[in-house]
Amino acid sequence: MIEDIWETWINQGVKIVAFDLDNTLIFENQLIDDHLIDGLRDLKSKGLRLFIVTGRTIQSLKERNLPKYFLDLFEETIFCNDGNVIYNWHSDQVRVLNGLDINQFKQYWNQNHTLVNMVIESNGRFYSNSKKVKIINKYQTYFFFNDQLEFVDLNNFQPENISKIYLFPKVNTTMEELEKLEEIEFEKSEMYFYDDFIKIIPLDTSKAKGFKTFLRTLGFSLSDVIAFGNGSNDVSLLLESKVGVAVKNSEQVLIECADLYLQEQLAFFLKKKSQKEEL
């Protein structure tokens, strides 16, 4: 018997669909597919609620300048920073679920300001002590764009809700010296080391953790969700959702944990018919 795969999932209790953004819904230097728009509209017509859960920061999301007709297909709440920052694109309101300790930031800056330049993300905006801070293009999509920085005196700066910190070595400081500063750790945080900077984020940041925290306020859980993604930062969400779908050309780590791996573009799958016994 041929039936709509989505009707099957709805009958099993699915009410929400969560989508990663880059390389799942949209692609660099490509227009949004008309078939994708049709598929998303079809899901909404079935009564499903659609959410975007992305690794992008709010500033990076705004920089992408997504068209209103696309955003209108989704709930107004968008989950950025891998689920840790909730952004309402209608009201421009920001909520940070888990922030870094402000007192530890102050202590770290006071002890190391001669060695590092710092970029802070606070309530979706980026602040830095230096105009010399630059980040290479390949990292800008998920971190920050150089022209988005606001320059402040960090000695007198009182940030709220710090969601991310970047450390860059000053001219006379090497990355090796900067990495040794790891001894002065932020509690409840994770450090990631790149070629020319260090990124610090709150401990246990994940798309699953952030999204399910929000869903509880609506009376839902991840057992009500189908999740789509393509990368390693989607693993937690796909594993904990009722159904986890890795889109075509996903990273191998995600394919291995997904319930379903698409062999076709997402746009065509969204309206696909399937046999019930294949689920």
C-alpha positions as a Markdown table, in Angstrom:
| # | Residue | x | y | z |
|---|---|---|---|---|
| 1 | Met | 0.0 | 0.0 | 0.0 |
| 2 | Ile | 1.4 | 3.4 | -1.1 |
| 3 | Glu | 0.8 | 6.3 | 1.3 |
| 4 | Asp | 2.3 | 9.6 | 2.3 |
| 5 | Ile | 5.4 | 9.0 | 4.5 |
| 6 | Trp | 4.6 | 12.2 | 6.3 |
| 7 | Glu | 1.0 | 11.0 | 7.2 |
| 8 | Thr | 2.6 | 7.9 | 8.7 |
| 9 | Trp | 4.9 | 9.9 | 10.9 |
| 10 | Ile | 2.1 | 12.3 | 11.9 |
| 11 | Asn | 0.0 | 9.3 | 12.9 |
| 12 | Gln | 2.9 | 8.1 | 15.0 |
| 13 | Gly | 2.8 | 11.4 | 17.0 |
| 14 | Val | 5.2 | 13.7 | 15.1 |
| 15 | Lys | 4.1 | 17.4 | 15.4 |
| 16 | Ile | 7.4 | 19.3 | 14.8 |
| 17 | Val | 10.1 | 19.3 | 12.1 |
| 18 | Ala | 13.5 | 20.8 | 12.9 |
| 19 | Phe | 15.9 | 21.7 | 10.1 |
| 20 | Asp | 19.5 | 22.6 | 10.1 |
| 21 | Leu | 20.1 | 25.5 | 7.8 |
| 22 | Asp | 23.4 | 25.4 | 5.8 |
| 23 | Asn | 23.8 | 22.5 | 3.4 |
| 24 | Thr | 20.5 | 21.2 | 4.6 |
| 25 | Leu | 18.0 | 23.9 | 3.6 |
| 26 | Ile | 20.2 | 26.3 | 1.8 |
| 27 | Phe | 23.6 | 26.2 | 0.0 |
| 28 | Glu | 26.3 | 28.8 | -0.5 |
| 29 | Asn | 25.9 | 30.8 | -3.7 |
| 30 | Gln | 22.7 | 29.1 | -4.6 |
| 31 | Leu | 19.1 | 30.4 | -4.8 |
| 32 | Ile | 16.5 | 28.8 | -2.5 |
| 33 | Asp | 15.0 | 25.9 | -4.5 |
| 34 | Asp | 11.3 | 26.4 | -5.5 |
| 35 | His | 10.7 | 22.7 | -4.9 |
| 36 | Leu | 11.9 | 23.2 | -1.4 |
| 37 | Ile | 9.5 | 26.0 | -0.8 |
| 38 | Asp | 6.7 | 23.8 | -2.2 |
| 39 | Gly | 7.7 | 21.0 | 0.1 |
| 40 | Leu | 7.8 | 23.1 | 3.2 |
| 41 | Arg | 4.4 | 24.6 | 2.4 |
| 42 | Asp | 3.1 | 21.1 | 2.0 |
| 43 | Leu | 4.3 | 20.2 | 5.5 |
| 44 | Lys | 2.7 | 23.3 | 7.0 |
| 45 | Ser | -0.6 | 22.4 | 5.3 |
| 46 | Lys | -0.4 | 19.1 | 7.3 |
| 47 | Gly | -0.3 | 21.0 | 10.5 |
| 48 | Leu | 3.3 | 20.5 | 11.3 |
| 49 | Arg | 5.4 | 23.3 | 13.0 |
| 50 | Leu | 8.7 | 24.0 | 11.3 |
| 51 | Phe | 11.8 | 25.3 | 13.1 |
| 52 | Ile | 15.3 | 26.3 | 12.1 |
| 53 | Val | 18.1 | 25.0 | 14.4 |
| 54 | Thr | 21.5 | 26.3 | 13.1 |
| 55 | Gly | 25.1 | 26.6 | 14.1 |
| 56 | Arg | 25.1 | 30.2 | 12.8 |
| 57 | Thr | 25.3 | 33.2 | 15.1 |
| 58 | Ile | 22.5 | 35.8 | 15.0 |
| 59 | Gln | 24.8 | 38.2 | 13.1 |
| 60 | Ser | 25.7 | 35.5 | 10.6 |
| 61 | Leu | 22.1 | 34.7 | 10.1 |
| 62 | Lys | 21.2 | 38.3 | 9.4 |
| 63 | Glu | 24.2 | 38.5 | 7.1 |
| 64 | Arg | 22.7 | 35.7 | 5.0 |
| 65 | Asn | 19.7 | 37.9 | 4.4 |
| 66 | Leu | 17.2 | 35.1 | 4.0 |
| 67 | Pro | 14.0 | 36.3 | 2.1 |
| 68 | Lys | 10.9 | 36.8 | 4.2 |
| 69 | Tyr | 8.8 | 34.4 | 2.1 |
| 70 | Phe | 11.3 | 31.7 | 3.2 |
| 71 | Leu | 11.4 | 32.6 | 6.9 |
| 72 | Asp | 7.6 | 32.9 | 7.0 |
| 73 | Leu | 7.4 | 29.2 | 6.5 |
| 74 | Phe | 9.0 | 28.6 | 9.9 |
| 75 | Glu | 8.2 | 29.5 | 13.5 |
| 76 | Glu | 9.5 | 32.9 | 14.4 |
| 77 | Thr | 11.8 | 31.4 | 17.0 |
| 78 | Ile | 15.2 | 30.4 | 15.4 |
| 79 | Phe | 17.8 | 28.5 | 17.4 |
| 80 | Cys | 21.4 | 29.8 | 16.8 |
| 81 | Asn | 24.8 | 28.9 | 18.2 |
| 82 | Asp | 23.9 | 25.2 | 18.0 |
| 83 | Gly | 20.8 | 25.7 | 20.1 |
| 84 | Asn | 22.3 | 27.9 | 22.8 |
| 85 | Val | 20.9 | 31.3 | 21.6 |
| 86 | Ile | 17.2 | 31.7 | 20.9 |
| 87 | Tyr | 16.4 | 34.5 | 18.4 |
| 88 | Asn | 12.9 | 35.8 | 17.5 |
| 89 | Trp | 13.3 | 37.3 | 14.0 |
| 90 | His | 10.0 | 39.1 | 14.2 |
| 91 | Ser | 10.7 | 41.0 | 17.4 |
| 92 | Asp | 14.5 | 40.8 | 17.3 |
| 93 | Gln | 14.6 | 39.5 | 20.9 |
| 94 | Val | 17.5 | 37.4 | 22.0 |
| 95 | Arg | 17.7 | 34.8 | 24.8 |
| 96 | Val | 20.9 | 33.1 | 25.8 |
| 97 | Leu | 20.2 | 29.7 | 27.5 |
| 98 | Asn | 23.6 | 29.1 | 29.0 |
| 99 | Gly | 26.2 | 31.9 | 29.4 |
| 100 | Leu | 29.8 | 32.0 | 30.3 |
| 101 | Asp | 30.7 | 33.4 | 33.7 |
| 102 | Ile | 31.1 | 37.2 | 33.5 |
| 103 | Asn | 33.4 | 37.4 | 36.6 |
| 104 | Gln | 35.7 | 34.8 | 35.1 |
| 105 | Phe | 35.8 | 36.8 | 31.9 |
| 106 | Lys | 36.9 | 39.9 | 33.8 |
| 107 | Gln | 39.5 | 37.9 | 35.7 |
| 108 | Tyr | 40.9 | 36.4 | 32.5 |
| 109 | Trp | 41.0 | 39.7 | 30.7 |
| 110 | Asn | 42.8 | 41.5 | 33.7 |
| 111 | Gln | 45.4 | 38.8 | 33.8 |
| 112 | Asn | 46.0 | 38.4 | 30.1 |
| 113 | His | 45.1 | 41.6 | 28.3 |
| 114 | Thr | 48.8 | 42.2 | 27.3 |
| 115 | Leu | 48.9 | 38.9 | 25.5 |
| 116 | Val | 45.5 | 38.5 | 23.8 |
| 117 | Asn | 42.9 | 40.4 | 21.8 |
| 118 | Met | 39.4 | 39.3 | 22.7 |
| 119 | Val | 36.1 | 39.1 | 20.9 |
| 120 | Ile | 32.9 | 38.6 | 23.0 |
| 121 | Glu | 29.5 | 37.6 | 21.8 |
| 122 | Ser | 26.9 | 39.0 | 24.1 |
| 123 | Asn | 23.1 | 38.9 | 23.4 |
| 124 | Gly | 23.9 | 38.2 | 19.7 |
| 125 | Arg | 26.3 | 41.1 | 19.2 |
| 126 | Phe | 30.1 | 41.0 | 18.9 |
| 127 | Tyr | 32.5 | 43.2 | 20.9 |
| 128 | Ser | 36.2 | 43.5 | 20.8 |
| 129 | Asn | 39.1 | 45.5 | 22.3 |
| 130 | Ser | 40.9 | 45.7 | 19.0 |
| 131 | Lys | 40.3 | 46.7 | 15.4 |
| 132 | Lys | 43.2 | 44.4 | 14.4 |
| 133 | Val | 41.2 | 41.3 | 15.1 |
| 134 | Lys | 40.5 | 39.4 | 11.9 |
| 135 | Ile | 39.0 | 36.0 | 11.2 |
| 136 | Ile | 39.6 | 34.2 | 7.9 |
| 137 | Asn | 36.7 | 33.8 | 5.5 |
| 138 | Lys | 36.1 | 30.1 | 5.9 |
| 139 | Tyr | 35.2 | 30.6 | 9.6 |
| 140 | Gln | 33.0 | 33.7 | 9.2 |
| 141 | Thr | 29.7 | 31.8 | 8.5 |
| 142 | Tyr | 29.6 | 30.2 | 11.9 |
| 143 | Phe | 31.5 | 32.7 | 14.0 |
| 144 | Phe | 31.5 | 36.4 | 13.1 |
| 145 | Phe | 32.1 | 38.7 | 10.3 |
| 146 | Asn | 34.9 | 41.2 | 10.7 |
| 147 | Asp | 32.7 | 44.2 | 9.8 |
| 148 | Gln | 30.2 | 43.3 | 12.6 |
| 149 | Leu | 32.6 | 44.0 | 15.5 |
| 150 | Glu | 31.8 | 46.8 | 17.9 |
| 151 | Phe | 35.0 | 48.2 | 19.6 |
| 152 | Val | 34.9 | 48.8 | 23.3 |
| 153 | Asp | 37.2 | 49.2 | 26.3 |
| 154 | Leu | 37.0 | 45.8 | 27.9 |
| 155 | Asn | 38.3 | 47.1 | 31.2 |
| 156 | Asn | 35.0 | 49.0 | 31.7 |
| 157 | Phe | 32.8 | 46.7 | 29.6 |
| 158 | Gln | 29.8 | 45.1 | 31.4 |
| 159 | Pro | 28.5 | 42.4 | 29.1 |
| 160 | Glu | 25.4 | 40.4 | 29.6 |
| 161 | Asn | 24.8 | 36.8 | 28.7 |
| 162 | Ile | 28.2 | 36.0 | 27.2 |
| 163 | Ser | 27.5 | 33.1 | 24.7 |
| 164 | Lys | 31.0 | 32.9 | 23.2 |
| 165 | Ile | 34.5 | 34.2 | 23.5 |
| 166 | Tyr | 37.4 | 34.3 | 21.0 |
| 167 | Leu | 41.0 | 34.8 | 21.9 |
| 168 | Phe | 43.6 | 36.0 | 19.4 |
| 169 | Pro | 47.3 | 36.3 | 20.1 |
| 170 | Lys | 48.7 | 39.9 | 20.0 |
| 171 | Val | 51.5 | 40.7 | 17.6 |
| 172 | Asn | 54.3 | 39.6 | 20.0 |
| 173 | Thr | 52.4 | 36.5 | 21.3 |
| 174 | Thr | 52.5 | 33.1 | 19.6 |
| 175 | Met | 49.6 | 30.6 | 19.5 |
| 176 | Glu | 51.8 | 28.3 | 21.5 |
| 177 | Glu | 52.0 | 30.9 | 24.3 |
| 178 | Leu | 48.2 | 31.5 | 24.0 |
| 179 | Glu | 47.4 | 27.8 | 24.3 |
| 180 | Lys | 49.4 | 27.6 | 27.6 |
| 181 | Leu | 46.9 | 30.1 | 29.0 |
| 182 | Glu | 44.4 | 27.2 | 29.0 |
| 183 | Glu | 45.5 | 26.7 | 32.6 |
| 184 | Ile | 43.3 | 29.7 | 33.5 |
| 185 | Glu | 40.1 | 27.9 | 32.5 |
| 186 | Phe | 36.6 | 29.2 | 32.5 |
| 187 | Glu | 34.4 | 26.9 | 34.6 |
| 188 | Lys | 31.7 | 25.1 | 32.8 |
| 189 | Ser | 33.1 | 25.8 | 29.4 |
| 190 | Glu | 34.7 | 24.1 | 26.5 |
| 191 | Met | 37.8 | 25.4 | 24.5 |
| 192 | Tyr | 38.4 | 24.8 | 20.8 |
| 193 | Phe | 41.8 | 25.5 | 19.2 |
| 194 | Tyr | 42.1 | 26.7 | 15.7 |
| 195 | Asp | 45.2 | 27.8 | 13.7 |
| 196 | Asp | 45.1 | 31.4 | 14.9 |
| 197 | Phe | 42.6 | 31.7 | 17.6 |
| 198 | Ile | 40.8 | 29.9 | 20.5 |
| 199 | Lys | 37.0 | 29.7 | 20.8 |
| 200 | Ile | 35.3 | 29.3 | 24.3 |
| 201 | Ile | 31.7 | 28.2 | 24.6 |
| 202 | Pro | 29.5 | 27.1 | 27.5 |
| 203 | Leu | 29.9 | 23.4 | 28.5 |
| 204 | Asp | 27.5 | 20.9 | 26.9 |
| 205 | Thr | 26.2 | 23.2 | 24.2 |
| 206 | Ser | 24.2 | 21.2 | 21.7 |
| 207 | Lys | 21.2 | 21.5 | 19.4 |
| 208 | Ala | 19.3 | 18.8 | 21.3 |
| 209 | Lys | 19.8 | 20.5 | 24.7 |
| 210 | Gly | 18.7 | 23.9 | 23.5 |
| 211 | Phe | 15.8 | 22.8 | 21.4 |
| 212 | Lys | 14.3 | 20.5 | 24.0 |
| 213 | Thr | 14.6 | 23.2 | 26.7 |
| 214 | Phe | 12.4 | 25.4 | 24.5 |
| 215 | Leu | 10.0 | 22.6 | 23.5 |
| 216 | Arg | 9.2 | 22.0 | 27.2 |
| 217 | Thr | 7.7 | 25.5 | 27.4 |
| 218 | Leu | 5.3 | 24.5 | 24.6 |
| 219 | Gly | 4.4 | 21.1 | 26.1 |
| 220 | Phe | 6.4 | 19.1 | 23.6 |
| 221 | Ser | 9.5 | 17.0 | 23.7 |
| 222 | Leu | 12.0 | 15.7 | 21.1 |
| 223 | Ser | 9.8 | 12.6 | 20.8 |
| 224 | Asp | 7.5 | 14.8 | 18.9 |
| 225 | Val | 10.2 | 15.9 | 16.4 |
| 226 | Ile | 11.6 | 14.8 | 13.1 |
| 227 | Ala | 15.1 | 16.4 | 12.6 |
| 228 | Phe | 17.1 | 17.0 | 9.5 |
| 229 | Gly | 20.8 | 17.8 | 9.3 |
| 230 | Asn | 24.1 | 17.3 | 7.5 |
| 231 | Gly | 26.9 | 17.8 | 10.0 |
| 232 | Ser | 28.5 | 16.6 | 13.2 |
| 233 | Asn | 26.8 | 19.4 | 15.2 |
| 234 | Asp | 23.5 | 17.8 | 14.3 |
| 235 | Val | 24.3 | 14.5 | 15.9 |
| 236 | Ser | 22.7 | 15.2 | 19.2 |
| 237 | Leu | 19.5 | 16.4 | 17.7 |
| 238 | Leu | 19.1 | 13.5 | 15.3 |
| 239 | Leu | 19.8 | 10.9 | 18.0 |
| 240 | Glu | 17.3 | 12.3 | 20.5 |
| 241 | Ser | 14.5 | 13.1 | 18.1 |
| 242 | Lys | 11.8 | 10.6 | 17.2 |
| 243 | Val | 13.2 | 10.4 | 13.7 |
| 244 | Gly | 16.6 | 11.7 | 12.6 |
| 245 | Val | 17.3 | 12.2 | 8.9 |
| 246 | Ala | 20.7 | 12.9 | 7.4 |
| 247 | Val | 20.4 | 14.7 | 4.1 |
| 248 | Lys | 22.3 | 13.9 | 0.9 |
| 249 | Asn | 26.0 | 14.4 | 1.2 |
| 250 | Ser | 26.0 | 14.5 | 5.0 |
| 251 | Glu | 29.1 | 13.9 | 7.1 |
| 252 | Gln | 29.7 | 10.2 | 7.7 |
| 253 | Val | 29.4 | 10.7 | 11.5 |
| 254 | Leu | 25.8 | 11.9 | 11.0 |
| 255 | Ile | 24.9 | 9.2 | 8.5 |
| 256 | Glu | 26.0 | 6.5 | 11.0 |
| 257 | Cys | 23.6 | 7.8 | 13.7 |
| 258 | Ala | 20.6 | 8.7 | 11.5 |
| 259 | Asp | 17.4 | 6.7 | 11.1 |
| 260 | Leu | 17.3 | 7.6 | 7.5 |
| 261 | Tyr | 19.9 | 8.8 | 4.9 |
| 262 | Leu | 18.5 | 10.6 | 1.9 |
| 263 | Gln | 19.8 | 9.6 | -1.5 |
| 264 | Glu | 18.0 | 12.5 | -3.1 |
| 265 | Gln | 17.8 | 16.3 | -2.5 |
| 266 | Leu | 15.7 | 17.3 | 0.5 |
| 267 | Ala | 13.4 | 19.4 | -1.7 |
| 268 | Phe | 12.2 | 16.2 | -3.5 |
| 269 | Phe | 12.0 | 14.1 | -0.3 |
| 270 | Leu | 9.6 | 16.5 | 1.4 |
| 271 | Lys | 6.8 | 15.5 | -0.9 |
| 272 | Lys | 7.9 | 11.9 | -1.4 |
| 273 | Lys | 5.5 | 9.0 | -1.2 |
| 274 | Ser | 6.8 | 5.8 | 0.4 |
| 275 | Gln | 5.6 | 2.3 | 1.4 |
| 276 | Lys | 4.7 | 2.1 | 5.1 |
| 277 | Glu | 6.7 | -1.1 | 5.5 |
| 278 | Glu | 9.9 | 0.7 | 4.4 |
| 279 | Leu | 9.9 | 3.0 | 7.5 |
